[in-house]
Amino acid sequence: MNGGAEIVVSPETLLRLFAILLFVPAVLLAFRRVIPSLSPAAKRLAVFMLAAQLLVIAVALGHNAESSYAFWLWHLDLEWNIPSLLASTQLALVGGIALALAWIGRGDPVAHRLYLVALAVFFLILSLEEFFSWKDSMSETDWRSNYAILGAAVFIATALYAAHTPKRARAWLTLLLIALSVIAIGGGVIDSLPEACGDLGLLRIEGCLYFNRSPEEIVEMLGGWLALLAMLNRLSRATAPLPPRIWWLLCLLAAFWILLLIHFSPVKDLEVPPPAQPASVQFESNAQLHGFQTDKRGLPAIAFMFLPYDVDIKQFGFSVHIVDQLSGDSVASRETVAHRRYVVWPGGRGYEPVYAQAIDIALPPETPVNRALWVLFSHWREIDGQFVPQAVVASDLRLLNETQVVLGELALPAESTSSTASTLALAVFENGFALNHVDMPERARAGATVKLSFNWGTEVPGSEDYAQFLHFVNNDSGAQWGHDQQPLGPRLPTRLWYSGLRDSETWEVTVPANIAAGNYAVFTGLYRASDLVRVAARDPDGMPYADARVPLGEMIVEA
């Protein structure tokens, strides 16, 4: 109470109050009107599932998660954890009982048995959805319309079945209709309510209450239990007493279903090793990139991400762009909505779950080869219908700008990769690069631009940057001038050269206007960009070139 005029309450307190107000009258009514009519075995199963459900809800709403792992393990609105496992098992029991009724009721009309089979399929679908949350892979419009159509069909079929059933025998169908309505209210109505924040008349919420999270799940769990009561009521009223083996089979079904979900749950894959390329990139949305895997081409194949639980996951996505370093053009890209489908590595901070998401980048046929390409990663959020790039707030990877992270760089090889480290090469350098051939003019005028073509190759992948020099030395005076650049230009730095590379580059070199006319000896060679140290080279006979300079011949400069 604040000043005697306003009640201040936390969202957690409201959730607990909501659960109490929802379950207490429903449970009291069930124990008064439904439970007494159940068989002893059915009573035990109904009470056990109710107790398990209330225990899970109490723990989920009452515990203070000291780690993100505990937060995930008990959160009512997350998949693959204890609440979703229990809710899924309860719905599977409803489907299993419907199948059992169809089996033992072989004397019933075919339409009634077909209805029970369809009902079983419906609840088994709901059960799988409850645990695996398939709707996260669909748009909100699609999953809402699909489930609305499916639910409406089952509700109408149940109502028609009830209309053709004697009044004294339709109690279970009436309860089932109530259960279906409760499930629909939870998944369709409460899920669509806007969040409640701040002042609400005399009530002030410290934070926000999101109806599409825990309140929705609490209502759906109650609806599932009511559906279980309806099916147990029908099973208890079977014409002949059920043999004990049927009840044992139902218990085994629950145990089998739990084991089945655990087996197929992505949570079991904790033994998968961390990503080959670890990273620590945090975005302003609190999403984090923990690493990535690449394929044989060097393209990212899997992104390992932490996705915060306090936002709508359907609003999260990321993009991978392959960008030409020279032109800045994007040559290929992949944009996808993030999901929580594959928990593979309990990395990050403590037991913070990290999720792996496959990246499938299709390279168009016109993607340039033998060019330096950036591999860029960015993360976005959908806000008011707009896809807003999220700024990087911390990163151990290079940033191209405030929203794009450089995962790496690569060069796609040309199709023709014939051997290049030939013994006939003009020069073979100690780093494995080979200068195969050079074309240069015999004459040039002072002040003019001349073109020289160099053909390079290597059977050894590049790992660092090298520059190539050209020296022009006057045979009479010894005066010289030169020109330096990357061997294949900026389009393909030597750090990205690959085994089997064979490529040419034409240089355009301007002869100084004030140079003296005469004969000039032309030399070339390589040096490391990091320390300017020349790379030793050998001729075709294996003899070293003096001063690590490869003689190319002479060129006459005319005034």
C-alpha positions in Angstrom: 0.0 0.0 0.0 1.3 3.4 -0.9 -0.1 6.4 1.0 -3.3 4.4 1.7 -4.5 5.0 -1.9 -2.6 2.6 -4.0 -1.8 -1.2 -3.8 1.7 -2.0 -5.1 2.2 -5.6 -6.2 4.8 -7.5 -8.2 4.0 -9.5 -11.3 5.1 -12.7 -9.4 2.5 -12.0 -6.7 -0.2 -11.4 -9.3 0.7 -14.7 -11.0 0.4 -16.6 -7.7 -2.9 -15.0 -7.0 -4.1 -15.8 -10.5 -3.1 -19.5 -10.1 -4.9 -19.7 -6.8 -8.1 -18.1 -8.0 -8.1 -20.3 -11.1 -7.3 -23.7 -9.5 -9.1 -23.6 -6.2 -12.7 -23.3 -7.4 -12.0 -25.7 -10.3 -10.4 -28.3 -8.1 -13.1 -28.0 -5.4 -15.8 -28.4 -8.0 -14.0 -31.4 -9.6 -13.7 -33.1 -6.2 -17.4 -32.5 -5.5 -18.9 -33.5 -8.9 -16.4 -35.6 -10.9 -13.8 -37.3 -8.7 -16.3 -39.3 -6.6 -17.6 -41.0 -9.8 -14.2 -42.3 -10.9 -12.9 -45.8 -10.3 -10.2 -46.1 -7.6 -7.5 -46.4 -10.3 -8.8 -43.4 -12.1 -9.0 -41.4 -8.9 -5.3 -42.2 -8.1 -4.2 -41.1 -11.6 -6.3 -37.9 -11.5 -5.0 -36.9 -8.0 -1.4 -37.8 -8.9 -1.5 -35.6 -12.0 -3.1 -32.8 -10.2 -0.6 -32.9 -7.4 2.3 -33.0 -9.8 0.8 -30.1 -11.7 0.3 -28.0 -8.6 3.8 -28.8 -7.4 5.4 -27.7 -10.7 3.4 -24.5 -10.8 4.2 -23.7 -7.1 8.0 -24.3 -7.7 7.8 -22.3 -11.0 6.1 -19.3 -9.4 7.8 -19.6 -6.0 11.5 -20.2 -6.6 14.1 -17.5 -7.3 16.3 -18.6 -10.1 19.9 -18.1 -9.2 21.1 -19.1 -12.7 19.8 -19.0 -16.2 19.8 -22.8 -16.1 17.3 -22.8 -13.2 15.3 -20.1 -14.8 14.9 -22.3 -17.9 14.4 -25.5 -16.0 11.2 -24.3 -14.2 9.8 -21.6 -16.4 6.2 -22.3 -17.4 6.5 -20.7 -20.8 9.6 -22.4 -22.1 10.0 -25.7 -23.9 12.0 -28.9 -23.1 11.9 -28.3 -19.4 10.0 -29.8 -16.4 6.7 -27.9 -16.8 6.5 -28.6 -20.5 7.4 -32.2 -19.9 4.5 -32.6 -17.4 2.0 -30.7 -19.5 2.9 -32.8 -22.6 2.6 -36.0 -20.6 -0.8 -35.0 -19.3 -2.1 -34.3 -22.8 -0.6 -37.5 -24.1 -2.5 -39.4 -21.4 -5.7 -37.9 -22.7 -4.9 -39.1 -26.2 -3.9 -42.5 -24.8 -7.2 -43.0 -22.9 -9.1 -42.0 -26.1 -7.3 -44.7 -28.0 -7.9 -47.2 -25.2 -11.6 -46.4 -25.3 -11.7 -46.8 -29.1 -10.0 -50.2 -28.7 -12.2 -51.6 -25.9 -15.4 -50.2 -27.4 -15.4 -52.5 -30.4 -19.1 -52.9 -30.1 -19.7 -49.1 -30.3 -20.8 -47.4 -33.5 -18.0 -46.8 -36.0 -18.6 -43.1 -35.9 -18.0 -43.0 -32.1 -14.8 -45.0 -32.4 -13.6 -42.8 -35.2 -14.3 -39.7 -33.1 -12.2 -41.2 -30.3 -9.3 -41.9 -32.7 -9.5 -38.3 -34.0 -9.6 -37.0 -30.4 -6.5 -39.0 -29.6 -4.6 -37.6 -32.6 -5.7 -34.1 -31.6 -4.4 -34.4 -28.1 -1.2 -36.1 -29.2 -0.5 -33.2 -31.5 -1.1 -30.8 -28.7 1.2 -32.8 -26.5 4.0 -32.7 -29.0 3.5 -29.0 -29.6 3.5 -28.3 -25.8 7.0 -29.8 -25.5 8.7 -29.0 -28.8 6.8 -25.7 -29.5 6.6 -26.1 -33.3 4.7 -22.9 -33.6 7.9 -21.0 -33.1 8.9 -22.0 -36.6 5.7 -20.6 -38.1 4.4 -17.1 -38.4 1.9 -16.0 -35.7 -0.9 -15.7 -38.2 -0.3 -19.2 -39.6 -0.1 -21.1 -36.3 -3.1 -19.2 -34.8 -5.3 -20.0 -37.8 -4.2 -23.6 -38.1 -4.8 -24.4 -34.4 -8.0 -22.4 -34.4 -9.4 -24.5 -37.3 -8.2 -27.8 -35.7 -9.6 -26.9 -32.3 -12.9 -25.7 -33.7 -13.3 -29.0 -35.7 -12.7 -31.0 -32.5 -15.1 -28.9 -30.5 -17.9 -29.1 -33.1 -17.4 -32.9 -33.4 -17.6 -33.2 -29.6 -20.7 -31.1 -29.4 -22.4 -33.2 -32.1 -21.3 -36.4 -30.3 -22.8 -35.0 -27.1 -26.1 -34.1 -28.9 -26.5 -37.7 -30.0 -25.6 -39.2 -26.6 -28.3 -39.9 -23.9 -28.3 -37.2 -21.2 -27.3 -39.5 -18.4 -24.1 -40.6 -20.4 -23.0 -37.2 -21.7 -21.4 -35.9 -18.5 -17.9 -36.7 -19.7 -18.5 -35.0 -23.0 -19.8 -31.9 -21.2 -16.6 -31.8 -19.1 -14.5 -32.3 -22.2 -16.2 -29.4 -23.9 -15.4 -27.3 -20.9 -11.8 -28.5 -21.0 -11.5 -27.6 -24.7 -12.9 -24.2 -24.0 -10.4 -23.6 -21.2 -7.5 -24.7 -23.4 -8.8 -22.4 -26.2 -9.1 -19.5 -23.7 -5.6 -20.0 -22.6 -4.0 -20.4 -26.0 -6.2 -18.0 -28.0 -7.7 -15.3 -25.6 -5.2 -14.9 -22.8 -2.3 -15.3 -25.1 -3.5 -12.3 -27.1 -4.0 -10.0 -24.2 -1.6 -7.0 -24.0 0.8 -6.8 -21.1 -0.3 -5.1 -18.0 2.2 -2.5 -16.8 2.3 0.3 -14.2 -0.8 1.8 -12.8 -4.1 0.0 -13.2 -6.6 2.1 -11.1 -5.8 1.4 -7.4 -3.3 -1.3 -8.4 0.2 -0.5 -9.4 2.4 -3.3 -10.9 6.1 -3.2 -10.3 7.0 -4.1 -13.8 4.8 -5.8 -16.3 2.6 -8.9 -16.3 2.8 -10.7 -19.7 -0.4 -12.7 -20.3 1.1 -14.6 -23.2 3.7 -16.3 -21.0 2.9 -17.9 -17.6 -0.8 -17.0 -17.3 -1.5 -18.7 -20.6 0.4 -21.8 -19.6 -1.4 -22.1 -16.2 -4.8 -21.9 -17.9 -3.8 -24.5 -20.5 -2.5 -26.9 -17.8 -5.8 -26.6 -16.0 -7.6 -27.3 -19.3 -5.4 -30.4 -19.8 -6.2 -31.7 -16.4 -10.0 -31.2 -17.0 -9.7 -33.1 -20.3 -7.9 -35.9 -18.4 -10.8 -36.0 -15.8 -13.3 -36.2 -18.7 -11.6 -39.2 -20.3 -11.1 -40.9 -16.9 -14.8 -40.4 -16.2 -15.6 -42.1 -19.6 -13.1 -44.8 -18.9 -14.6 -45.4 -15.4 -18.1 -45.8 -16.9 -17.0 -48.4 -19.4 -19.6 -51.2 -19.8 -17.2 -53.9 -18.5 -14.7 -53.2 -15.6 -11.3 -52.5 -17.0 -8.7 -55.2 -16.4 -5.7 -54.1 -14.4 -3.4 -54.4 -17.4 -5.2 -51.4 -19.0 -4.4 -49.2 -16.1 -0.9 -50.5 -16.0 -0.6 -49.7 -19.7 -1.8 -46.1 -19.1 0.9 -45.7 -16.4 3.5 -47.2 -18.7 2.3 -44.9 -21.5 3.0 -41.9 -19.2 6.5 -43.3 -18.4 7.2 -44.2 -22.0 6.1 -40.7 -23.2 8.4 -39.0 -20.7 11.3 -41.2 -21.8 10.4 -40.6 -25.5 10.4 -36.8 -25.0 13.7 -36.9 -23.1 15.3 -39.0 -25.9 14.2 -36.6 -28.6 14.7 -33.5 -26.6 17.6 -31.3 -27.8 18.6 -30.9 -24.2 20.1 -34.4 -24.3 22.8 -33.2 -26.7 24.9 -31.5 -24.0 27.8 -33.7 -25.0 28.2 -31.8 -28.3 31.5 -29.9 -28.2 31.7 -26.1 -28.2 31.9 -24.4 -31.6 35.1 -24.7 -33.5 35.2 -20.9 -33.8 34.4 -19.6 -30.3 33.3 -16.0 -30.0 31.9 -13.5 -27.4 29.7 -10.9 -29.1 27.0 -9.2 -27.1 24.2 -7.2 -28.7 22.1 -4.4 -27.2 19.1 -6.8 -27.2 21.1 -9.1 -24.7 21.4 -11.8 -27.4 24.9 -13.1 -27.6 26.9 -14.9 -30.3 29.0 -17.6 -28.6 30.6 -19.1 -31.7 30.1 -20.6 -35.1 31.1 -23.5 -37.3 32.1 -23.2 -40.9 31.9 -25.6 -43.8 34.7 -26.7 -46.2 34.3 -23.5 -48.2 34.7 -21.4 -45.1 31.1 -20.3 -45.1 29.3 -20.3 -41.7 27.2 -23.4 -41.3 26.0 -23.1 -37.6 25.6 -20.1 -35.3 25.8 -20.7 -31.6 23.7 -18.1 -29.8 22.3 -17.3 -26.4 18.8 -16.0 -26.8 17.3 -14.1 -23.7 14.1 -15.5 -22.3 12.5 -12.2 -21.4 11.6 -11.3 -25.0 9.3 -12.8 -27.7 11.6 -15.1 -29.6 9.7 -14.5 -32.8 11.0 -10.9 -32.8 14.6 -12.1 -33.0 16.6 -12.9 -36.1 20.0 -12.7 -37.6 21.6 -12.1 -41.0 24.8 -13.4 -42.6 26.1 -11.5 -45.6 28.9 -12.4 -48.0 30.4 -9.1 -49.0 32.9 -8.2 -51.7 35.7 -6.4 -49.8 36.7 -4.3 -52.8 33.2 -3.1 -54.0 31.3 -3.5 -50.7 28.5 -5.3 -52.5 26.7 -8.2 -50.9 27.0 -11.2 -53.2 25.0 -13.6 -51.0 23.0 -13.5 -47.8 20.8 -15.4 -45.4 18.3 -13.9 -43.1 16.4 -16.1 -40.6 14.3 -15.8 -37.5 16.2 -17.1 -34.5 14.8 -20.1 -32.5 15.5 -22.2 -29.5 15.3 -25.6 -31.2 18.7 -27.1 -30.5 20.3 -26.8 -27.1 23.7 -28.2 -27.7 26.2 -26.6 -25.4 25.9 -25.4 -21.8 28.4 -22.7 -22.4 28.6 -19.0 -21.6 28.1 -17.9 -18.0 27.7 -20.9 -15.8 24.9 -23.0 -17.2 23.6 -20.5 -19.6 22.1 -22.6 -22.4 23.5 -21.9 -25.9 21.5 -22.8 -29.0 22.8 -23.9 -32.4 21.0 -22.7 -35.5 21.9 -24.0 -39.0 22.8 -21.4 -41.6 22.3 -22.4 -45.2 23.7 -19.8 -47.6 23.0 -20.4 -51.3 25.7 -18.8 -53.4 24.4 -17.5 -56.8 26.2 -18.7 -59.9 27.5 -15.2 -60.5 29.4 -15.1 -57.2 32.9 -13.9 -58.0 35.8 -16.2 -57.5 39.3 -15.3 -56.6 38.1 -12.2 -54.7 38.4 -11.3 -51.0 35.0 -11.7 -49.4 33.9 -10.7 -45.9 31.6 -13.0 -43.9 29.5 -10.6 -41.8 27.0 -11.4 -39.0 24.4 -9.1 -37.8 21.4 -9.4 -35.4 18.0 -7.7 -35.6 14.8 -7.3 -33.7 11.3 -6.7 -35.1 10.0 -3.6 -33.5 6.6 -2.3 -34.6 6.9 -4.1 -37.9 10.4 -2.8 -38.6 13.5 -4.9 -38.6 15.9 -2.9 -36.5 19.6 -3.9 -36.5 21.0 -4.3 -33.0 24.3 -2.5 -32.1 27.2 -4.6 -30.8 28.0 -3.5 -27.2 31.0 -5.9 -26.7 32.9 -8.2 -29.0 36.1 -10.1 -29.3 35.7 -10.2 -33.1 36.4 -7.4 -35.5 33.6 -5.1 -36.3 33.0 -3.7 -39.8 30.6 -1.2 -38.3 28.5 -0.9 -35.1 26.1 -3.6 -36.2 28.1 -6.0 -38.3 30.6 -8.5 -36.9 33.3 -10.0 -39.1 33.1 -13.8 -38.8 36.0 -14.2 -41.2 37.0 -13.8 -44.8 37.4 -16.1 -47.7 38.0 -16.5 -51.4 36.0 -18.9 -53.5 38.4 -20.8 -55.8 38.1 -20.8 -59.6 37.0 -24.0 -61.1 40.2 -24.5 -63.0 43.0 -25.1 -60.5 45.8 -26.7 -62.4 49.2 -27.2 -60.9 51.1 -24.0 -60.5 54.2 -24.8 -58.5 55.9 -25.9 -61.8 59.6 -26.4 -62.1 59.3 -24.2 -65.2 58.1 -21.3 -63.1 60.2 -18.1 -63.5 60.6 -18.0 -59.7 59.6 -20.1 -56.7 59.6 -18.2 -53.4 60.3 -19.8 -50.1 56.7 -19.3 -48.9 55.5 -21.6 -51.7 54.3 -18.9 -54.1 55.3 -19.3 -57.8 55.7 -16.5 -60.4 54.9 -18.4 -63.5 55.1 -15.8 -66.3 55.5 -12.1 -66.8 54.5 -9.9 -69.8 56.0 -6.5 -70.1 56.7 -4.0 -72.9 60.1 -3.6 -74.4 59.8 0.2 -74.6 58.1 3.0 -72.7 58.1 6.8 -72.8 58.8 8.9 -69.7 55.5 10.0 -68.1 53.5 7.3 -69.9 51.6 4.4 -68.3 52.8 0.9 -69.1 51.1 -2.4 -68.4 52.8 -5.4 -67.0 51.0 -8.8 -66.5 52.0 -11.3 -63.8 50.8 -14.8 -63.6 50.9 -16.3 -60.1 50.2 -19.7 -58.6 50.6 -21.6 -55.4 50.2 -25.1 -54.0 50.6 -23.7 -50.5 47.7 -21.8 -48.8 48.5 -18.2 -47.9 48.4 -17.1 -44.3 49.7 -13.5 -44.2 49.9 -10.5 -46.4 52.8 -10.0 -48.9 53.5 -7.1 -51.2 55.2 -7.3 -54.6 57.9 -4.8 -55.7 59.1 -3.6 -59.1 62.5 -2.1 -59.4 63.7 -0.3 -62.6 67.5 0.2 -62.5 69.4 2.3 -65.1 72.2 0.2 -66.5 74.5 3.2 -66.9 73.9 5.4 -63.9 72.5 2.8 -61.4 69.6 5.2 -60.6 66.4 3.4 -60.0 62.7 3.9 -59.4 60.0 1.4 -58.3 56.4 0.6 -57.7 54.9 -1.7 -55.0 51.4 -3.3 -54.7 49.8 -6.6 -53.8 50.6 -9.3 -56.4 46.9 -9.8 -57.5 45.8 -6.4 -56.3 43.4 -5.6 -53.5 40.8 -8.1 -54.9 42.8 -11.1 -53.6 45.3 -10.5 -50.8 47.9 -13.2 -50.4 46.5 -14.2 -47.0 43.5 -15.6 -48.9 45.5 -17.5 -51.5 44.5 -21.2 -51.6 46.3 -24.4 -52.8 45.8 -24.7 -56.5 45.5 -21.0 -57.2 46.4 -19.8 -60.7 45.6 -16.2 -61.5 46.9 -13.2 -63.3 46.9 -9.5 -62.6 47.8 -6.6 -65.0 49.5 -3.7 -63.4 49.4 -0.2 -64.7 52.6 1.6 -63.8 53.4 5.2 -64.6 56.9 5.9 -65.7 58.2 9.1 -63.9 58.2 12.1 -66.3 61.6 13.3 -65.2 63.4 10.0 -65.6 66.5 9.8 -67.7 66.2 7.9 -71.0 68.1 4.7 -71.3 68.1 1.0 -70.7 66.6 -0.2 -67.4 66.9 -3.6 -65.9 63.6 -4.7 -64.3 63.4 -6.8 -61.1 60.5 -8.0 -59.0 60.1 -9.9 -55.7 58.0 -10.2 -52.6 58.2 -8.9 -49.0 56.2 -9.5 -45.9 53.9 -6.5 -45.2 54.3 -7.0 -41.5 58.1 -6.4 -41.3 59.1 -5.5 -44.9 61.5 -8.4 -45.1 62.0 -9.8 -48.6 61.1 -13.4 -49.4 64.0 -15.5 -50.9 63.3 -16.9 -54.4 65.0 -19.5 -56.6 65.2 -19.8 -60.4 64.0 -22.9 -62.4 67.3 -24.6 -61.7 66.9 -24.1 -57.9 69.6 -21.4 -57.7 68.8 -18.5 -55.4 68.3 -15.1 -56.9 70.7 -12.4 -55.5 69.2 -10.0 -53.1 65.8 -11.9 -53.4 65.2 -10.0 -56.6 63.9 -11.8 -59.7 65.3 -10.4 -63.0 62.6 -9.9 -65.6 64.7 -8.4 -68.4 65.2 -4.9 -69.7 62.9 -2.1 -70.8 64.0 0.9 -72.9 62.8 4.3 -71.6 62.5 7.0 -74.2 62.4 10.7 -73.5 
